[in-house]
Amino acid sequence: MKSDTAGSEVSDMKTAKALGTRACDINELPLDVSVCIFQRAAMFSDPQDEYNGYLNSENLENLTRIKMVCRHWRRIISDSPSVYSRFAVRGVWTASFQRSSRYGRFVEYCLEKSRSRFISFYIVCPMLQNEHIQSMISKLVQHSNRWKDVKIYVHFKTLSLFEPAKNRLNEVTSLDILFHAHVEEEEYLSAIDCFGSMPKLNTLKLSGDFILWELESFPWRQLDTLELNDVYIDDTVEILQQCVNLVHCVLCYTSVDFPQSYRFEKLRRLSITFPDSTFFEGYIDTPNLEELYIDISEYIESVMDVESIIAFLYNPCMDSQALGLKTLSLVMENHNVSREDAIKLATRFPNLASLSINAKKLENHMLNMLEEKLPSTKIKLTNMSTHR
């Protein structure tokens, strides 16, 4: 099959040749290139889709259609375990027993076809466990020594089914957990303990009704990425002082009482969304920070005002990163930002590559003023009063 015969796919061959593209026999492409093309054709959708890039029971049908084109393509896909090593079980919110059974067969199929490859999976089953969900998780646990990138969105009582994998997760580098139910302290502690030792873990994402109390045995020092969404940290000092290698930190709806001054030496990216009203009273020393995102749009002026944000940014602890910060994003949909506020931001961070401000109201001519003070900065201003 010649790629230049597909007129609908190459609308202007002259343009393609001008760009240096050479028409060739698609069956002569290197194996890994062919596999990549087939995967993208079958699995990739909207980049904003959280399931993008995962094989699931729906787009498996697309892969089957591609296999049916010719014997050569069927052999390429069948002999490529990497195609099946990244899969997702999606939509098990109100699944019937019969539908749950289908998901179990899909997981078993992927485990078999991926052979001995490391696997990355995304399991969404927040409903209470049934026999088919138990069977599906049991099959996954049998291959826990192959787990690499793990995303689990489950009802907290279902999470205990993963306990047989404890201390067998030697290759896991990323763990993303969301609980779908309120979790009491003792239930949480018994559930999180089911994963045990993870010597290669570097990314941890927790969402839901998590309560972090005493997790001294958890490998905090290994983490370079930490995301906490709706998580309560009882003793910030004991936990965060162990996260000495953090590069990327996201705190959303998370109660964090930073000590008066705490230093994150390696932190490059920090995102703070809907913090407690007292959050900005503490100081975070991040000498190598490059990207900062702050979202207080849920609060009204009387609870948290723009002045408190600017005072936080002007704290002496921020002096070391003021010149190095490259990206600053502020989302304040219930707040007015004055010309004086903008001048303070531009003065504080003169080397920004990107500045984004989303506010309830912005004063006229603010963009022109910022462009004069920050001529090398890409500036985006959103005035919500004109967008509603």
RACORVEN-V268220 format. One record per residue. N is the residue number from 1. D_CENTER is the distance of its C-alpha to the mean C-alpha in whole Angstrom. Layout:
N:D_CENTER ; N:D_CENTER
This chain:
1:39 ; 2:39 ; 3:36 ; 4:39 ; 5:40 ; 6:37 ; 7:38 ; 8:36 ; 9:33 ; 10:35 ; 11:36 ; 12:38 ; 13:39 ; 14:40 ; 15:37 ; 16:35 ; 17:38 ; 18:38 ; 19:35 ; 20:36 ; 21:35 ; 22:37 ; 23:38 ; 24:38 ; 25:38 ; 26:35 ; 27:36 ; 28:37 ; 29:33 ; 30:32 ; 31:30 ; 32:27 ; 33:27 ; 34:28 ; 35:25 ; 36:23 ; 37:24 ; 38:25 ; 39:21 ; 40:20 ; 41:23 ; 42:22 ; 43:19 ; 44:17 ; 45:17 ; 46:15 ; 47:12 ; 48:11 ; 49:12 ; 50:9 ; 51:12 ; 52:12 ; 53:14 ; 54:14 ; 55:18 ; 56:19 ; 57:23 ; 58:23 ; 59:22 ; 60:24 ; 61:27 ; 62:26 ; 63:26 ; 64:29 ; 65:31 ; 66:30 ; 67:32 ; 68:35 ; 69:36 ; 70:37 ; 71:38 ; 72:37 ; 73:33 ; 74:33 ; 75:34 ; 76:31 ; 77:29 ; 78:30 ; 79:31 ; 80:27 ; 81:25 ; 82:22 ; 83:22 ; 84:22 ; 85:19 ; 86:16 ; 87:17 ; 88:15 ; 89:18 ; 90:17 ; 91:19 ; 92:21 ; 93:21 ; 94:25 ; 95:26 ; 96:29 ; 97:30 ; 98:31 ; 99:28 ; 100:26 ; 101:29 ; 102:28 ; 103:24 ; 104:26 ; 105:28 ; 106:25 ; 107:23 ; 108:26 ; 109:27 ; 110:24 ; 111:24 ; 112:28 ; 113:27 ; 114:24 ; 115:27 ; 116:26 ; 117:23 ; 118:20 ; 119:18 ; 120:14 ; 121:14 ; 122:12 ; 123:15 ; 124:15 ; 125:19 ; 126:19 ; 127:23 ; 128:25 ; 129:26 ; 130:29 ; 131:31 ; 132:28 ; 133:25 ; 134:27 ; 135:28 ; 136:25 ; 137:23 ; 138:26 ; 139:26 ; 140:22 ; 141:24 ; 142:26 ; 143:24 ; 144:22 ; 145:23 ; 146:21 ; 147:18 ; 148:15 ; 149:12 ; 150:12 ; 151:10 ; 152:13 ; 153:13 ; 154:17 ; 155:20 ; 156:21 ; 157:24 ; 158:23 ; 159:20 ; 160:24 ; 161:24 ; 162:22 ; 163:24 ; 164:26 ; 165:24 ; 166:24 ; 167:25 ; 168:24 ; 169:21 ; 170:22 ; 171:19 ; 172:16 ; 173:14 ; 174:10 ; 175:11 ; 176:9 ; 177:11 ; 178:12 ; 179:16 ; 180:18 ; 181:21 ; 182:22 ; 183:23 ; 184:26 ; 185:26 ; 186:28 ; 187:26 ; 188:22 ; 189:24 ; 190:25 ; 191:22 ; 192:20 ; 193:23 ; 194:23 ; 195:20 ; 196:23 ; 197:22 ; 198:20 ; 199:21 ; 200:18 ; 201:15 ; 202:13 ; 203:10 ; 204:10 ; 205:8 ; 206:11 ; 207:11 ; 208:15 ; 209:18 ; 210:18 ; 211:21 ; 212:20 ; 213:24 ; 214:25 ; 215:23 ; 216:25 ; 217:24 ; 218:21 ; 219:20 ; 220:18 ; 221:20 ; 222:18 ; 223:15 ; 224:13 ; 225:10 ; 226:10 ; 227:8 ; 228:11 ; 229:11 ; 230:15 ; 231:16 ; 232:20 ; 233:20 ; 234:24 ; 235:25 ; 236:23 ; 237:25 ; 238:25 ; 239:21 ; 240:20 ; 241:23 ; 242:22 ; 243:19 ; 244:21 ; 245:18 ; 246:15 ; 247:14 ; 248:11 ; 249:11 ; 250:10 ; 251:12 ; 252:13 ; 253:16 ; 254:16 ; 255:20 ; 256:20 ; 257:24 ; 258:24 ; 259:27 ; 260:29 ; 261:28 ; 262:25 ; 263:24 ; 264:21 ; 265:22 ; 266:19 ; 267:17 ; 268:16 ; 269:13 ; 270:13 ; 271:12 ; 272:14 ; 273:15 ; 274:18 ; 275:19 ; 276:22 ; 277:25 ; 278:26 ; 279:23 ; 280:25 ; 281:28 ; 282:26 ; 283:26 ; 284:23 ; 285:24 ; 286:22 ; 287:24 ; 288:22 ; 289:19 ; 290:18 ; 291:16 ; 292:16 ; 293:15 ; 294:17 ; 295:17 ; 296:20 ; 297:21 ; 298:22 ; 299:25 ; 300:28 ; 301:30 ; 302:32 ; 303:29 ; 304:27 ; 305:29 ; 306:28 ; 307:30 ; 308:29 ; 309:25 ; 310:28 ; 311:30 ; 312:26 ; 313:26 ; 314:29 ; 315:30 ; 316:31 ; 317:28 ; 318:26 ; 319:29 ; 320:28 ; 321:25 ; 322:26 ; 323:28 ; 324:25 ; 325:22 ; 326:21 ; 327:19 ; 328:19 ; 329:18 ; 330:20 ; 331:19 ; 332:23 ; 333:24 ; 334:26 ; 335:28 ; 336:30 ; 337:30 ; 338:33 ; 339:35 ; 340:35 ; 341:31 ; 342:30 ; 343:33 ; 344:32 ; 345:28 ; 346:30 ; 347:32 ; 348:30 ; 349:27 ; 350:29 ; 351:27 ; 352:24 ; 353:23 ; 354:21 ; 355:22 ; 356:21 ; 357:23 ; 358:22 ; 359:25 ; 360:28 ; 361:30 ; 362:31 ; 363:34 ; 364:36 ; 365:36 ; 366:33 ; 367:31 ; 368:35 ; 369:35 ; 370:32 ; 371:32 ; 372:35 ; 373:34 ; 374:31 ; 375:32 ; 376:30 ; 377:27 ; 378:25 ; 379:25 ; 380:24 ; 381:25 ; 382:25 ; 383:28 ; 384:27 ; 385:30 ; 386:31 ; 387:28 ; 388:29
